[in-house]
Protein backbone atom coordinates (compact mmCIF):
# COMPACT_ATOMS: atom_id res chain seq x y z
CA UNK A 1 0.00 0.00 0.00
CA UNK A 2 1.28 3.47 -0.84
CA UNK A 3 2.18 5.83 1.95
CA UNK A 4 -0.69 8.14 2.78
CA UNK A 5 -3.41 5.91 1.30
CA UNK A 6 -6.05 4.34 3.49
CA UNK A 7 -6.61 0.57 3.18
CA UNK A 8 -9.89 1.31 1.38
CA UNK A 9 -9.37 3.67 -1.51
CA UNK A 10 -12.19 5.72 -2.91
CA UNK A 11 -13.46 4.87 -6.40
CA UNK A 12 -11.79 8.05 -7.68
CA UNK A 13 -8.45 7.05 -6.12
CA UNK A 14 -8.76 3.59 -7.65
CA UNK A 15 -9.42 5.19 -11.05
CA UNK A 16 -6.37 7.44 -10.68
CA UNK A 17 -4.23 4.46 -9.60
CA UNK A 18 -5.41 2.45 -12.62
CA UNK A 19 -4.65 5.33 -14.97
CA UNK A 20 -1.19 5.73 -13.46
CA UNK A 21 -0.50 2.01 -13.93
CA UNK A 22 -1.70 2.07 -17.55
CA UNK A 23 0.46 5.12 -18.31
CA UNK A 24 3.49 3.45 -16.72
CA UNK A 25 3.08 0.17 -18.63
CA UNK A 26 2.06 1.25 -22.13
CA UNK A 27 3.08 3.85 -24.71
CA UNK A 28 0.37 6.01 -26.29
CA UNK A 29 -0.82 6.19 -28.91
CA UNK A 30 -0.38 2.46 -29.15
CA UNK A 31 -1.84 -1.01 -29.06
CA UNK A 32 -3.59 -1.82 -25.77
CA UNK A 33 -4.02 -5.51 -24.89
CA UNK A 34 -7.21 -6.78 -23.28
CA UNK A 35 -8.16 -10.24 -22.07
CA UNK A 36 -11.92 -10.71 -21.83
CA UNK A 37 -13.79 -13.73 -20.45
CA UNK A 38 -17.46 -13.78 -21.41
CA UNK A 39 -20.41 -16.06 -21.94
CA UNK A 40 -20.16 -17.89 -25.23
CA UNK A 41 -23.16 -16.11 -26.69
CA UNK A 42 -23.08 -14.47 -30.14
CA UNK A 43 -24.79 -11.33 -28.79
CA UNK A 44 -22.13 -10.91 -26.08
CA UNK A 45 -19.29 -11.55 -28.54
CA UNK A 46 -20.80 -9.00 -30.95
CA UNK A 47 -21.14 -6.44 -28.14
CA UNK A 48 -17.49 -6.90 -27.08
CA UNK A 49 -16.32 -6.43 -30.67
CA UNK A 50 -18.60 -3.41 -31.20
CA UNK A 51 -17.26 -1.65 -28.11
CA UNK A 52 -13.65 -2.51 -28.99
CA UNK A 53 -14.01 -0.94 -32.44
CA UNK A 54 -16.34 1.96 -31.54
CA UNK A 55 -15.28 5.51 -32.32
CA UNK A 56 -13.08 4.32 -35.17
CA UNK A 57 -10.67 2.34 -32.99
CA UNK A 58 -8.62 -0.19 -34.93
CA UNK A 59 -8.72 -3.80 -33.79
CA UNK A 60 -5.11 -4.89 -34.28
CA UNK A 61 -5.63 -8.53 -33.30
CA UNK A 62 -8.27 -10.85 -31.90
CA UNK A 63 -7.85 -14.42 -30.73
CA UNK A 64 -10.58 -16.38 -29.02
CA UNK A 65 -10.81 -19.75 -27.32
CA UNK A 66 -13.90 -21.52 -26.03
CA UNK A 67 -13.82 -23.11 -22.59
CA UNK A 68 -13.75 -26.90 -22.48
CA UNK A 69 -17.49 -26.99 -21.71
CA UNK A 70 -18.29 -24.34 -24.32
CA UNK A 71 -20.08 -22.08 -21.83
CA UNK A 72 -17.45 -19.31 -21.88
CA UNK A 73 -15.04 -17.80 -24.37
CA UNK A 74 -11.74 -16.05 -23.80
CA UNK A 75 -10.90 -13.12 -26.07
CA UNK A 76 -7.42 -11.68 -26.43
CA UNK A 77 -7.65 -8.33 -28.14
CA UNK A 78 -5.20 -5.61 -29.09
CA UNK A 79 -6.90 -2.31 -29.80
CA UNK A 80 -5.20 0.88 -30.98
CA UNK A 81 -5.92 3.68 -28.50
CA UNK A 82 -4.69 7.24 -28.21
CA UNK A 83 -4.25 7.64 -24.45
CA UNK A 84 -4.34 5.96 -21.07
CA UNK A 85 -7.70 7.63 -20.44
CA UNK A 86 -9.10 6.05 -23.61
CA UNK A 87 -7.68 2.64 -22.63
CA UNK A 88 -9.20 2.91 -19.15
CA UNK A 89 -12.60 3.91 -20.59
CA UNK A 90 -12.50 1.08 -23.13
CA UNK A 91 -11.84 -1.48 -20.41
CA UNK A 92 -14.69 -0.02 -18.30
CA UNK A 93 -17.15 -0.12 -21.23
CA UNK A 94 -16.30 -3.75 -21.98
CA UNK A 95 -16.71 -4.66 -18.28
CA UNK A 96 -20.19 -3.13 -18.35
CA UNK A 97 -21.42 -5.51 -21.08
CA UNK A 98 -23.92 -8.01 -19.72
CA UNK A 99 -22.35 -11.46 -20.02
CA UNK A 100 -18.76 -10.29 -19.60
CA UNK A 101 -17.24 -11.94 -16.55
CA UNK A 102 -13.70 -10.55 -16.42
CA UNK A 103 -11.57 -7.94 -18.21
CA UNK A 104 -7.84 -7.74 -17.68
VENNOR-V578419 format. One record per residue. N is the residue number from 1. SS is DSSP state (@ for helix, = for strand, . for the rest). Layout:
((N;SS) (N;SS))
This chain:
((1;.) (2;.) (3;.) (4;.) (5;.) (6;.) (7;.) (8;.) (9;.) (10;.) (11;@) (12;@) (13;@) (14;@) (15;@) (16;@) (17;@) (18;@) (19;@) (20;@) (21;@) (22;@) (23;@) (24;@) (25;@) (26;.) (27;.) (28;.) (29;.) (30;=) (31;=) (32;=) (33;=) (34;=) (35;=) (36;=) (37;=) (38;=) (39;=) (40;.) (41;.) (42;@) (43;@) (44;@) (45;@) (46;@) (47;@) (48;@) (49;@) (50;@) (51;@) (52;@) (53;@) (54;@) (55;@) (56;@) (57;.) (58;.) (59;=) (60;=) (61;=) (62;=) (63;=) (64;=) (65;=) (66;=) (67;.) (68;.) (69;.) (70;.) (71;.) (72;=) (73;=) (74;=) (75;=) (76;=) (77;=) (78;=) (79;=) (80;=) (81;=) (82;.) (83;.) (84;@) (85;@) (86;@) (87;@) (88;@) (89;@) (90;@) (91;@) (92;@) (93;@) (94;@) (95;@) (96;.) (97;.) (98;.) (99;.) (100;=) (101;=) (102;=) (103;=) (104;.))
